[in-house]
Amino acid sequence: MFDNLSDKLDKALHILKGHGQITEVNVAETLKEVRRALVDADVNYKIAKDFTARVREKALGQDVLKSLKPGQLMVKLVKDELTELMGGDAVGIDTSGNPSVILMSGLQGSGKTTFSGKLANYLKDKKKKKPLLVACDVYRPAAVDQLHVVGDQINVEVFSDKGNTNPVAIAKAGIAYAKANDFDTVIVDTAGRLAIDEMMMTEIANIHKTIQPNETLFVVDAMTGQDAVNTAKAFNEVLNFDGVILTKLDGDTRGGAAISIKSVVNKPIKFVGMGEKMDALDVFYPSRMADRILGMGDVVSLVERAQEQFDEEEARKLQKKIAKNQFGFDDFLKQIQQVKKMGNMKDLMGMIPGAGKMLKNIDVDDDAFKHIEAIIHSMTPAERTKPQIINASRKKRIGKGSGTSVQQVNQLLKQFDQMSKMMKMMQGGGGKRMMQMMNKMQ
């Protein structure tokens, strides 16, 4: 995500390294490269120019703190301005209605239907809402069927009326159905339309006027860059929408839409789609995104994802097993499955500060644990519980059963043994002693 932009900004900000002070000359040189990086990322030239002008003003107007090098100060200034440019603070959605009505709008192929499902899933699982999906795309073949498939995947009901070709009437009927059946949230999925199609734009304006939604969201494909910003502007003039949804952000190497769309339409980015799975939806935090663009990772989001998979009861059981030296491969397998639920591996690794650079040209496969799982599944229950009984003949059998080599089995056993010892040490006083030693070293 944003690989090209991150790389170019990193090179631009390196210009100040080695300089003892910030001067007009080295600031101008650095910001020229920053502006070029933003324009290359498909950010509008005027926005890029205004951005660098603000950074320049702040850089020359500040005393360089003695504890900071000029390069570090410039990174902070750029990070702060990027955060502001993308909206400053995260903005949630309004779910106060009874029912709360959310109208989806956007271009053809922007991912509206998939996002409608992701949003319903998010509201159901994380906000404990009872959402209803309403199918109002009467033009695209199989659009209604697609929404029903999405609804089945996430166990959310879908309201549709296949015999009706009037989306306004369908939306009204869907809201009436929601009121009669105790749904507290209605998500209205509409047909994709082009901003230049006057008839279709009038139609969605009529839907908007009739149902008066709590939230109108504009869904846009992040990979379309500056075109996304232009279409958002055209839609906003008709709908005056409340927020932007950026889909396919995980495939966007430039970042132009995410960086500049807020300043053009003055509407916040509320969510970002980070993959095809129904749980691949993140609240948009401008500050965290700025950190990731500048290669600083996103530890807060990583911890939040881990906490979502965290089961306190399971953790207590695991603690007892570690204390009694009973941590086995079945427990290890559970830990792997929890990590996999957190999202795709490259995205997770990108949240670790500095890891983005290391992974730049490396393809991190989502099946990174595949051979480990295969080896564990080839073990007998006794072998998983007591790995120390795995001798040479057992290793040969396990390797053959899992389609791996004895060498790979040995490697896993060695890593598992090291990890078990480390967990045992951290469980006792070792963790405290380690922290005390680290503090003395500082």
RONU-296252 format. One record per residue: y negated, z, x negated of N, C-alpha, C in turn. Coordinates in steps of 0.001 Angstrom, whole numbers, plus 500000, padded with zeros to 6 digits. Each point is the difference from the previous one (the first is absolute). Layout:
BEGIN
  n_north    n_up  n_east  ca_north   ca_up  ca_east  c_north    c_up  c_east
        Y       Z       X         Y       Z        X        Y       Z       X
...
END
This chain:
BEGIN
  n_north    n_up  n_east  ca_north   ca_up  ca_east  c_north    c_up  c_east
   501185  500000  499164    498815  500000   500836   498753  500000  499120
   499109  499048  500219    498736  499887   499268   500203  499908  498487
   501148  499452  499575    500320  499963   498566   498930  499278  499189
   499577  498825  500476    499019  499215   499247   498674  500740  499863
   499529  500571  501092    498733  500716   499992   500088  501228  499094
   501076  500762  500111    500160  501203   499174   499975  499651  498525
   500688  498933  499643    500077  499567   498609   498616  499604  499467
   499256  499234  500801    498679  499520   499562   498978  501133  499928
   500056  500931  500958    499085  501144   499952   500301  500881  498792
   501281  500147  499696    500404  500796   498840   499421  499401  498714
   500093  498671  499873    499454  499323   498812   498481  500130  499953
   499345  499854  501160    498532  500097   500057   499525  501384  499569
   500668  501045  500468    499563  501367   499704   500354  500429  498581
   500882  499246  499342    500343  500290   498600   498848  499670  499059
   499057  499183  500473    498871  499586   499157   499231  501220  499495
   499891  501024  500849    499215  501189   499632   500748  500953  499072
   501297  499782  499815    500767  500910   499150   499504  499890  498566
   499829  501120  499375    499533  499997   498623   498489  500135  499889
   499263  499777  501095    498548  500176   499963   499655  501472  500186
   499065  500496  499213    499613  501399   500090   499067  500290  501156
   499308  498999  500487    499090  500223   501110   499919  498766  500896
   499561  500230  501222    499822  498888   500933   498608  499417  499790
   499940  498716  499743    498721  499313   499824   499920  498850  500998
   498818  499464  500168    499828  498872   500919   500849  498814  499588
   500133  499821  498671    500753  498841   499491   501477  500100  500338
   500642  501154  499646    501449  500071   500256   500315  500170  501486
   499078  500589  500779    500191  500073   501447   499957  498603  500606
   499025  499199  499599    499863  498637   500516   501235  499168  499684
   500516  500167  498784    501186  499246   499564   501224  500392  500834
   500156  501317  500193    501138  500500   500788   499918  499540  501447
   498821  500163  500608    499850  499685   501420   500063  498509  500287
   499673  499196  499016    500159  498546   500151   501481  499675  500198
   500854  500675  499222    501452  499795   500112   500549  500603  501287
   499438  501133  500418    500419  500626   501268   499678  499065  501159
   498786  499429  499993    499593  499072   501066   500905  498775  500022
   500316  499497  498824    500893  498834   499905   501387  500336  500552
   500484  501201  499698    501323  500435   500497   500007  500074  501526
   498913  500515  500579    499912  500108   501455   499939  498632  500670
   499211  499096  499428    499895  498643   500564   501351  499281  499900
   500687  500181  498858    501338  499410   499831   500993  500568  501008
   499737  501238  500446    500875  500641   500998   499642  499577  501420
   499099  499008  500112    499595  499437   501287   499049  500916  500771
   499208  500776  499242    498923  500782   500605   498760  499104  500023
   499275  500017  501104    498776  499216   500135   499053  500289  498830
   499380  498934  499448    499166  500156   498806   498859  500993  500223
   499332  499934  501170    498868  500902   500267   500459  501462  500020
   501179  500229  500611    500544  501366   500048   500306  500488  498583
   500603  499126  499188    500327  500350   498610   498733  500281  499197
   498968  499192  500234    498733  500156   499270   499312  501311  500386
   499959  500295  501303    499385  501252   500465   500770  501211  499481
   501320  499866  499966    500868  501077   499518   499670  500336  498541
   499966  498977  499153    499738  500251   498575   498566  500472  499766
   499077  499586  500848    498602  500460   499869   499915  501504  500260
   500760  500475  501000    499998  501435   500320   500636  500816  498869
   501093  499473  499448    500669  500693   498888   499060  500061  498794
   499312  498891  499716    499074  499931   498856   498882  501036  500142
   499457  500080  501198    498911  500949   500261   500454  501438  499760
   501211  500311  500471    500518  501354   499824   500355  500277  498540
   500558  498994  499329    500414  500174   498600   498797  500272  499099
   498921  499271  500191    498815  500154   499158   499169  501208  500409
   500216  500493  501211    499219  501137   500479   500672  501332  499758
   501193  499998  499399    500744  501250   499794   500035  500401  498541
   499979  501308  499767    500276  500503   498652   501510  499973  499813
   500437  499538  498832    501433  499978   499735   500444  501415  499663
   500910  500524  500794    500488  501354   499750   500685  500050  498638
   499824  501104  499308    500552  500109   498643   501523  499880  500001
   500619  500434  501070    501468  499974   500059   500551  498631  500395
   499122  499102  500368    500453  498673   500436   499587  498924  499015
   500879  499059  499796    499651  498814   499218   499357  498999  500949
   499173  499097  499509    499347  499020   500872   500972  499202  500865
   501147  499636  499422    500994  499239   500754   500513  500775  501198
   500214  501317  499804    500488  500853   501082   498956  500151  501103
   498737  500143  499581    498928  500118   500975   499880  498730  500834
   500110  498846  499323    499890  498729   500711   501150  499830  501001
   501204  500406  499602    501153  499931   500920   499729  500847  501231
   499435  501198  499806    499685  500881   501134   498958  499359  500917
   498963  499416  499401    498955  499358   500805   500556  498825  500805
   500838  499187  499348    500610  498850   500681   500930  500484  501107
   500761  501047  499723    500917  500554   500998   499238  500510  501224
   498908  500734  499762    499198  500538   501103   499392  498888  500848
   499506  498946  499339    499386  498881   500730   501037  499190  500770
   501188  499832  499397    501091  499299   500693   500381  500766  501266
   500072  501329  499873    500339  500854   501149   498991  499813  501123
   498717  500019  499647    498942  499822   501000   500064  498608  500624
   500227  498984  499155    500059  498617   500478   501115  499810  501026
   501115  500716  499797    501139  499860   500907   499939  500961  501189
   498901  500777  500099    499838  500831   501196   499751  501469  499774
   500231  500486  498783    499744  501411   499703   501120  500913  500441
   500078  500294  501280    501019  500928   500530   500997  499263  500898
   501193  500560  500102    501006  499445   500915   499557  500244  501444
   500246  499033  500876    499609  500109   501414   501240  499826  500871
   500263  500976  500846    501176  499940   500875   499735  499181  501253
   500993  499948  500879    499831  499263   501257   499835  500973  501156
   499309  499549  501013    499700  500826   501171   501187  499963  500969
   500631  501139  500181    501135  500079   500940   499707  501026  501093
   498722  500091  500388    499583  501046   500944   500167  499626  501479
   500239  498721  500299    500095  499584   501402   501253  500495  500694
   500060  499771  501298    501199  500406   500743   500406  498887  500989
   500706  498967  499551    500465  499833   498623   498908  499422  499100
   500198  500163  498696    499127  499366   499017   500431  498532  499885
   499039  499081  500073    500327  498569   499963   499510  499386  498685
   500914  499335  499291    499675  499360   498720   500235  498496  500143
   498963  499222  499811    500080  498541   500128   500098  499368  498616
   501023  499164  499822    500198  499308   498715   499411  498591  500082
   499254  499609  498976    499447  498645   499931   500205  499460  498593
   499913  498677  499867    500141  499419   498662   500411  498550  500032
   500146  499433  498809    500370  498599   499858   501489  499788  500227
   500356  498734  500215    501418  499645   500080   500639  500264  498639
   501170  500652  500027    500734  500233   498754   499484  501162  499164
   499092  500799  500554    499436  501114   499225   500926  501216  499962
   500999  500008  500867    500941  501127   500030   499689  501019  501074
   499339  499546  501089    499598  500892   501085   501189  500676  500686
   501001  499196  500355    501147  500542   500734   500760  501024  499160
   500225  499674  498735    500687  500943   499103   499180  501263  499836
   498683  499831  499820    499149  501186   499846   499989  500844  501270
   500001  499353  501173    500035  500751   501266   501207  500932  500021
   501142  499470  499535    501214  500813   499914   499853  501125  498987
   499420  499699  498842    499808  501024   498968   499088  501120  500495
   498940  499606  500719    499062  500991   500525   500678  500879  501056
   500782  499371  500870    500736  500763   501020   500950  500990  499330
   500674  499548  498954    500939  500839   499249   499273  501170  499338
   498840  499706  499411    499167  501017   499338   499544  501057  501013
   499511  499545  501157    499509  500932   501021   501135  500851  500585
   501164  499387  500134    501168  500711   500557   500516  501057  499020
   500186  499597  498738    500625  500890   499020   499034  501009  499383
   498788  499563  499699    499086  500881   499261   498966  500695  500883
   499664  499389  501119    499006  500618   500891   500621  500533  501295
   501331  499858  500095    500757  500510   501154   499473  499463  501336
   499615  498732  500012    499522  499333   501210   501160  499290  500695
   499750  499597  501239    500980  499201   500741   499345  498634  500281
   500172  499038  499068    499317  498709   500141   500772  498990  500848
   499247  499094  500604    500560  498859   500728   499410  498733  499396
   500855  499050  499654    499542  498695   499504   499875  499042  501174
   498888  499266  500083    499789  499047   501088   499888  498593  499423
   500871  499099  500453    500082  498634   499472   499062  499054  500758
   498871  499664  499377    499021  499113   500662   499846  498652  499312
   500926  499659  499083    499946  498676   499371   500807  499038  500873
   499299  499251  500831    500680  499100   500949   500081  498565  499458
   499571  499787  498772    499931  498640   499455   501081  499698  498962
   500229  500941  499102    500945  499728   498917   501433  500121  500510
   500822  498980  499756    501402  500056   500434   500708  501227  499413
   500708  500696  500821    500802  501174   499603   499170  501191  499526
   498673  499969  500243    499154  501134   499576   500388  501283  500723
   500269  499876  501301    500385  501171   500796   501342  500550  499509
   500937  499070  499730    501312  500413   499490   499862  500724  498657
   499098  499497  499154    499790  500616   498685   499534  501449  500145
   499082  500231  500948    499499  501364   500198   501109  500908  500543
   500862  499441  500862    501133  500781   500508   500956  500384  498866
   500224  499083  499062    500859  500286   498841   499385  501118  499163
   498690  499885  499761    499274  501033   499243   500110  501351  500709
   499790  499996  501344    500095  501228   500784   501373  500646  499910
   501046  499175  500043    501377  500506   499884   500236  500660  498642
   499428  499400  498947    500172  500529   498630   499448  501407  499867
   498880  500264  500654    499329  501305   499841   500199  500915  501207
   500791  499530  500970    500287  500782   501207   498732  500298  500809
   499189  498948  500194    498778  500093   500800   500089  498965  501117
   499673  500406  501226    500092  499089   501140   498936  498899  499934
   500374  498805  500480    499077  498858   500038   499820  499564  501453
   498744  499861  500421    499706  499488   501338   499664  498521  499886
   500657  499171  500830    499713  498559   499994   500200  499438  501409
   499410  498835  500206    500135  499313   501294   500096  498513  499697
   501229  499539  499752    500203  498621   499523   499559  498940  500993
   499988  500321  501243    499577  499009   500994   498492  499876  500112
   499269  500893  499360    498537  500038   500117   499359  499342  498777
   499049  499104  500196    499329  499327   498876   498552  500465  499846
   499654  501084  500691    498640  500538   499927   500005  501292  499171
   499550  499942  498730    500061  501193   499141   499150  501165  500497
   498904  499713  500706    499152  501064   500543   500783  500797  501047
   500681  499277  500890    500799  500641   501057   501159  500797  499404
   500637  499445  498944    501128  500691   499354   499517  501304  499366
   498840  499947  499320    499452  501193   499351   499705  501093  501031
   499392  499606  501127    499684  500959   501071   501276  500615  500571
   501004  499144  500235    501273  500477   500551   500698  500948  499019
   499903  499680  498707    500612  500848   498963   499386  501390  499967
   498669  500074  500135    499307  501288   499999   500370  500800  501258
   500092  499310  501139    500401  500665   501248   501417  500559  499871
   500901  499226  499359    501381  500436   499780   500023  501238  499098
   499152  499992  498964    499944  501132   499069   499557  501275  500724
   498994  499874  500871    499502  501161   500755   501072  500557  500929
   500758  499099  500607    501036  500416   500960   501217  500609  499320
   500167  499735  498694    501211  500446   499303   499717  500920  498806
   498849  500628  500036    499652  501041   499016   499940  499540  498548
   499614  498756  499756    499739  499546   498631   498572  500412  499654
   499786  500568  498814    498652  500454   499652   499226  498992  499143
   500695  498933  499547    499344  498979   499177   500513  498619  500387
   499084  499047  500143    500370  498615   500313   499483  499095  498885
   500911  499219  499413    499617  499043   498951   500162  498598  500564
   498873  499302  500168    499998  498672   500622   500022  498923  498910
   501126  499311  499898    500169  498926   499008   499569  498664  500619
   498954  499393  499455    499485  498743   500557   500383  498813  499130
   499743  498807  500514    500304  498766   499265   499062  499838  498811
   500512  499415  498926    499151  499650   498861   499080  498860  500406
   498783  500038  499486    499051  498953   500388   499071  499701  498826
   499475  498787  499971    499038  499609   498978   498596  500312  500499
   499137  500417  499098    498630  500370   500379   499235  498807  500567
   500427  498795  499610    499293  498789   500471   500481  499557  501391
   501094  500632  500482    500544  499643   501314   499248  500794  501076
   498997  499375  500593    499099  500690   500926   500726  500549  501228
   500941  499218  500537    500728  500426   501195   500824  501258  499728
   500692  500018  498868    500841  501149   499650   499157  501237  499665
   498860  499785  499371    499116  501126   499680   499413  500591  501276
   499686  499133  500966    499490  500475   501300   501074  500813  500706
   501259  499543  499875    501109  500693   500643   500163  501430  499479
   499957  500161  498665    500184  501364   499461   498789  500868  500314
   498828  499377  500099    498799  500744   500420   500173  500513  501420
   500635  499192  500865    500266  500409   501394   501010  501138  500071
   501036  499913  499144    501003  501082   499946   499301  501294  499596
   499170  499893  498967    499269  501151   499477   499108  500633  501074
   499281  499155  500720    499067  500468   501045   500755  500651  501159
   501162  499429  500335    500771  500491   501149   500675  501335  499724
   500661  500123  498840    500787  501219   499738   499201  501090  499282
   498830  499628  499447    499132  500948   499298   500795  500951  499090
   500568  499474  498921    500857  500795   499116   499244  501091  499245
   500736  501067  499639    499433  501027   499118   499778  499428  498616
   500917  499124  499601    499943  499397   498666   500280  498512  500105
   499182  499200  499312    500297  498575   499835   500161  499772  498502
   501174  499549  499607    500296  499825   498580   500157  498525  499659
   499427  499608  498874    500103  498623   499521   501019  499953  498868
   501076  499257  500214    501085  499906   499017   499820  498740  499169
   500025  500162  498675    499756  498853   499126   500937  500042  498796
   500439  498834  499576    500869  499845   498834   499152  500167  498736
   500264  501043  499217    499208  500288   498798   500033  498860  498988
   501087  499235  500002    500146  498943   498992   499085  498800  500248
   499338  499949  501177    499076  498885   500262   498620  500237  499378
   499802  501158  499380    498799  500257   499212   498694  499860  500757
   499080  499180  499451    498667  499861   500577   500042  499395  501402
   501010  499178  500272    500163  499446   501354   500215  501127  501016
   500704  501032  499577    500237  501148   500876   498679  500671  500369
   499119  500110  499027    498696  500631   500219   499162  499173  500975
   500033  498683  499826    499220  499107   500877   500496  500036  501441
   501329  500012  500182    500543  500028   501367   499754  501364  500651
   500027  501059  499184    499702  501336   500535   498582  500030  500561
   499095  499361  499303    498603  499946   500437   499886  499273  501348
   500714  498865  500130    499959  499206   501238   500592  500780  501175
   501124  500681  499773    500631  500796   501062   499122  501184  500396
   499370  500611  499006    499179  501177   500275   498798  499659  500883
   499474  498796  499834    498864  499570   500821   500383  499888  501476
   501278  499691  500261    500476  499868   501386   500491  501336  500561
   500759  500761  499167    500676  501202   500496   499344  501324  499623
   499186  499966  498944    499455  501247   499446   501145  501010  499812
   501017  499582  499226    501198  500826   499838   499697  501294  499242
   500969  500917  500042    499796  501335   499426   500527  500143  498577
   500942  499165  499629    500566  500138   498665   500835  498805  499606
   500292  499925  498709    500753  498887   499408   501364  500499  499536
   501003  499145  500186    501343  500261   499477   500305  498899  498997
   500313  500372  498773    500379  499011   498985   501520  499982  499872
   500610  498866  500341    501457  499868   499853   500311  499295  498685
   501255  500114  499561    500510  499321   498797   499211  500367  498745
   499484  501234  499967    499215  500418   498838   500858  500105  498751
   501306  500264  500186    500899  500117   498845   500164  498668  499272
   499712  498882  500683    500138  498685   499354   498689  499456  499479
   498906  500756  500161    498665  499517   499616   499693  500388  498563
   499863  499009  499118    499706  500298   498595   498504  499982  499722
   499199  499565  500988    498554  499872   499756   499217  501189  500544
   500062  500270  501281    499335  501179   500556   498654  499743  500631
   499573  498730  500074    498678  499670   500527   499730  500515  501399
   500991  499878  500895    499813  500426   501393   499824  501514  500086
   500846  500744  499309    499933  501457   500056   498668  500524  499463
   499490  499347  498959    498784  500486   499355   498743  499664  500797
   499947  498812  500592    498717  499560   500579   499901  499985  501524
   501095  500153  500718    499953  499838   501455   499130  501074  500678
   500023  501234  499486    499198  501081   500594   498498  499698  499910
   499556  499491  498856    498565  499757   499822   499500  498828  500837
   500905  499083  500382    499599  498835   500790   499929  500339  501492
   501001  500673  500534    500029  500283   501450   499583  501433  500347
   499837  500816  498964    499637  501411   500176   500972  500730  500932
   501275  499666  499862    501069  500667   500753   501063  500453  498994
   500560  501179  500187    500953  500522   499021   501357  499314  500031
   500654  499967  498841    501419  499627   499940   500753  501274  500384
   500825  499927  501026    500672  501218   500495   501436  500140  499489
   500722  498869  499953    501378  500033   499512   500255  498794  499104
   501020  500139  499140    500454  498861   499197   501513  499883  500132
   500475  498760  500138    501434  499738   500046   500491  499745  498590
   501065  500725  499597    500475  499912   498611   501444  499533  499897
   500453  499204  500957    501374  499523   499962   500455  499606  501392
   501252  499565  500102    500504  499495   501277   500638  501076  500870
   500430  501111  499402    500672  501040   500782   499026  500654  500977
   500543  500534  501083    499175  500574   501055   499253  501268  499570
   500430  500638  498909    499274  501179   499519   499064  499671  498842
   499885  498691  499685    499154  499574   498877   498551  499845  500461
   499410  501137  500360    498625  500031   500501   499300  501206  499393
   498836  499770  499419    499250  501099   499384   498597  500096  500583
   499540  501230  500187    498584  500215   500317   499216  499547  498776
   498861  499329  500207    499214  499487   498873   499034  501063  499496
   500209  500408  498743    499102  500946   499335   499241  499256  498902
   498700  499727  500200    499235  499244   499005   500064  500586  498589
   499914  501329  499894    500006  500640   498687   501332  499779  499273
   501097  500127  500748    501326  499807   499395   500201  498540  499597
   499479  499085  500841    500141  498583   499672   499190  499660  498749
   498809  500595  499863    499184  499781   498801   500739  500496  498758
   500666  501139  500121    500802  500526   498885   501074  498998  499586
   500681  499431  500991    501089  499061   499699   499470  498712  499377
   498864  499516  500514    499408  498779   499445   499648  500201  498525
   499555  501216  499651    499595  500292   498623   501146  500544  499147
   501233  499885  500525    501176  500377   499204   500221  501492  499872
   499362  500796  500893    500129  501458   499911   501148  500541  500850
   500693  499105  500694    501092  500440   500865   499493  500622  501294
   500905  500617  500735    499656  500633   501280   500985  501126  500251
   499822  501065  499233    500941  501118   500037   500003  500695  501367
   498813  500080  500630    499908  500686   501302   500897  499325  501037
   499925  498652  500067    500838  499264   500959   501481  500139  499656
   500306  500017  498705    501391  500150   499561   500559  501352  500461
   499206  501055  499823    500422  501350   500423   500154  500056  501523
   499059  499374  500728    500072  499994   501466   501264  499299  500480
   500346  498887  499359    501232  499292   500396   501220  500865  499724
   499985  500699  498872    501135  500873   499654   500130  501129  501023
   498853  500565  500401    500013  501102   500965   500532  499565  501363
   499759  498734  500357    500501  499492   501285   501525  499997  500035
   500616  499831  498823    501462  499980   499935   500580  501369  499664
   499124  500974  499777    500405  501322   499540   500553  500836  501160
   501174  500509  499825    500644  500851   501005   500148  501395  499398
   499263  500972  500555    499975  501350   499410   501384  500654  499976
   500766  499811  501069    501333  500597   500076   500913  499415  498923
   499945  498661  499857    500798  499322   498967   499575  500466  498611
   498682  500182  499819    499472  500435   498696   500524  501386  499641
   500078  500895  500983    500522  501354   499754   501482  499953  499592
   500757  499153  500716    501424  499848   499659   500163  499462  498583
   499144  499027  499674    500058  499380   498676   499673  501023  498910
   499000  500843  500263    499611  501043   499043   501171  500925  499695
   500718  500394  501049    501144  500889   499823   501095  499334  499170
   500230  498706  500278    501028  499268   499248   499648  499904  498521
   498722  499742  499723    499552  499887   498604   500182  501346  499303
   499603  501088  500698    500120  501344   499424   501452  500340  499674
   500921  499525  500838    501425  500298   499795   500718  498922  499190
   499238  499067  499458    500577  498889   499225   500945  499145  500836
   499676  499798  501279    500867  499243   500907   499374  498666  500425
   498919  499595  499325    499339  498725   500318   500929  498842  499619
   500407  499215  501004    500950  498915   499750   499451  498630  500348
   500844  499000  499914    499559  498614   500234   499664  499724  501467
   500594  500747  500925    499635  499840   501416   498547  500415  500217
   499601  501076  499306    498614  500473   500079   499059  498972  499360
   500445  499459  498880    499217  498989   499294   499793  498765  500882
   501051  499628  500718    499941  498834   500895   498970  500227  501116
   499950  501229  500519    499005  500337   501035   498585  499844  499458
   499799  500427  498746    498671  499888   499385   499589  498539  499847
   500946  499151  499630    499735  498563   499845   499589  499394  501348
   500742  500387  501043    499706  499459   501333   498613  500420  500487
   499559  501201  499648    498659  500457   500369   498928  499199  499268
   500241  499719  498731    499046  499200   499212   499880  498600  500591
   501133  499422  500394    499995  498648   500567   499207  499922  501303
   499996  501092  500761    499255  500031   501265   498494  500006  499774
   499568  500342  498797    498568  500112   499714   499303  498647  499889
   500753  498924  499829    499373  498674   499903   500605  499169  498890
   499460  498770  499801    500563  499153   498946   499663  500564  498623
   500897  499799  499054    499927  500661   498704   498769  499613  499189
   499627  498724  500025    498838  499577   499197   498725  500656  500519
   499892  500118  501331    498824  500638   500597   499957  501477  499625
   501148  500668  500031    500065  501412   499630   499643  500205  498533
   500546  499133  499130    499712  500110   498571   498525  499748  499717
   499386  499099  500797    498581  499684   499836   499098  501177  500332
   500540  501006  500706    499212  501195   500345   499958  501000  498849
   500824  499773  498986    500011  500897   498842   498964  499506  499002
   499027  500849  499609    498953  499555   499077   500555  499352  498737
   499505  498801  499704    500418  499280   498792   501229  499138  500182
   500784  500265  501053    501254  499255   500187   499726  498549  500384
   498885  499745  500686    499657  498638   500427   499962  499033  498840
   499391  500439  498878    499896  499131   498811   501372  499724  499428
   500822  501037  499913    501334  499840   499418   500880  499073  500827
   499777  500001  501335    500846  499217   500897   499432  498615  500300
   498870  499671  499338    499249  498797   500351   500878  498747  500112
   500804  499740  499002    500847  498796   500016   501473  500327  500218
   500251  501184  500518    501392  500418   500233   500273  500019  501498
   501090  499401  500390    500370  499994   501415   500870  501219  500281
   499428  500975  500713    500750  501218   500340   500750  499737  501304
   501301  499916  499886    500835  499654   501152   500147  501192  500932
   499941  499752  501308    500238  501055   500982   501438  500499  499932
   500876  499200  499365    501400  500397   499840   500232  500670  498643
   498947  500642  499468    500088  500628   498681   501113  501054  499947
   500314  500622  501148    501025  501046   500042   501377  499454  500397
   500078  498701  500185    501221  499402   500573   501250  500332  499186
   499921  499798  498675    501209  500232   499185   500329  501495  499902
   498955  500860  500057    500230  501453   499976   500737  500426  501268
   499517  499483  501149    500650  500327   501273   501440  499487  500024
   500207  498804  499445    501352  499418   499970   500946  500870  499176
   499505  500489  498856    500827  500864   499137   500350  501295  500729
   499004  500623  500632    500244  501273   500714   500972  499794  501158
   499842  498894  500744    500891  499731   501141   501440  499724  499547
   500170  499616  498736    501351  499733   499476   500697  501267  499511
   499282  501101  499986    500602  501282   499587   500722  500646  501179
   500975  500825  499695    500680  500786   501038   499096  501184  500360
   500219  500630  501168    499200  501190   500358   500038  501076  498920
   501168  500183  499386    500139  501022   498945   499144  499645  498784
   499973  498702  499648    499211  499553   498839   498508  500161  500242
   499576  499775  501240    498578  500146   500319   499579  501464  499941
   500903  500889  500432    499693  501433   500009   500050  500582  498591
   501015  499576  499197    500152  500507   498622   500075  498823  499020
   498855  499473  499593    499980  498832   499107   500703  500241  498663
   500146  501289  499604    500632  500309   498714   501478  499617  499943
   500624  499740  501165    501424  499621   499998   500192  498504  499740
   498889  499248  499932    500102  498540   499818   500344  499691  498543
   501276  499659  499774    500472  499670   498652   500015  498486  499793
   500570  499535  498893    499972  498581   499631   500661  499108  501053
   501173  500402  500516    500703  499160   500981   499229  499956  501325
   499377  501118  500368    499196  500042   501230   498767  499095  499851
   499392  500027  498812    498816  499147   499740   500371  498528  500149
   501164  499647  499502    500463  498612   500077   500173  499587  501465
   500622  500894  500794    500207  499721   501424   498673  499900  500757
   499086  500912  499709    498688  500008   500663   499223  498727  499671
   500032  499609  498724    499312  498780   499575   500550  498770  500701
   501324  499935  500086    500645  498853   500654   499668  499980  501495
   500043  501166  500628    499733  500092   501444   498559  499692  500368
   499069  500241  499075    498577  499790   500290   499448  498690  499454
   500868  499251  499309    499543  498727   499421   499074  500206  498815
   500121  501157  499342    499179  500289   498820   500924  500243  498804
   499389  500245  498840    500798  500239   498784   500161  501494  499756
   500963  500347  499153    500217  501399   499612   498745  500534  499309
   499331  499108  499265    498758  500354   499300   498920  500468  501005
   499881  499278  501129    499017  500366   501031   500370  501320  500673
   501316  500218  500193    500470  501273   500583   499654  501146  499052
   500266  499788  498688    499676  501016   498986   498511  500319  499986
   499191  498947  500103    498547  500160   499974   499518  500855  501187
   500552  499717  501190    499618  500765   501192   500419  501458  499864
   501229  500235  499504    500489  501375   499827   499129  500779  499016
   499582  499329  498930    499150  500639   498990   498630  500351  500595
   499416  499040  500730    498692  500234   500629   500081  501109  501033
   501088  500000  500756    500195  501025   501035   500108  501382  499366
   500730  500090  498887    500180  501276   499300   498649  500519  499476
   499202  499087  499417    498680  500384   499478   499084  500468  501122
   500053  499283  501119    499164  500341   501142   500410  501355  500583
   501292  500255  500081    500507  501276   500540   499531  501173  499142
   500040  499806  498660    499564  501068   499084   498500  500263  500158
   499242  498908  500143    498549  500127   500165   499671  500734  501311
   500708  499633  501073    499767  500642   501301   500361  501482  499939
   501063  500320  499300    500439  501390   499839   498936  500788  499243
   499452  499379  498935    498981  500666   499190   498727  500252  500816
   499590  498982  500802    498797  500129   500824   500205  501020  501120
   501264  500154  500434    500329  500949   501077   499812  501435  499534
   500346  500245  498723    499857  501348   499462   498593  500222  499466
   499923  500739  498907    498685  500278   499416   499523  498879  499099
   500862  498970  499840    499663  498911   499073   498739  499264  500378
   499819  499797  501323    498817  499269   500467   498734  500741  499638
   500034  501335  500178    498829  500820   499685   499733  499988  498500
   501086  500142  499207    499853  499995   498543   499445  498673  499510
   500473  498908  500630    499529  498671   499600   498495  499863  500261
   499549  500477  501173    498583  499936   500337   499179  500837  499019
   500515  501194  499605    499287  500855   499054   499875  499325  498641
   501076  499337  499561    499976  499277   498723   498990  498852  500042
   499964  499279  501136    499067  498870   500145   498553  500481  499978
   499748  501163  500641    498649  500562   500007   499543  500390  498600
   500930  500540  499176    499659  500381   498631   499670  498775  499142
   500648  498892  500339    499799  498753   499228   498642  499357  500288
   499394  500311  501149    498733  499371   500399   498823  500484  499161
END
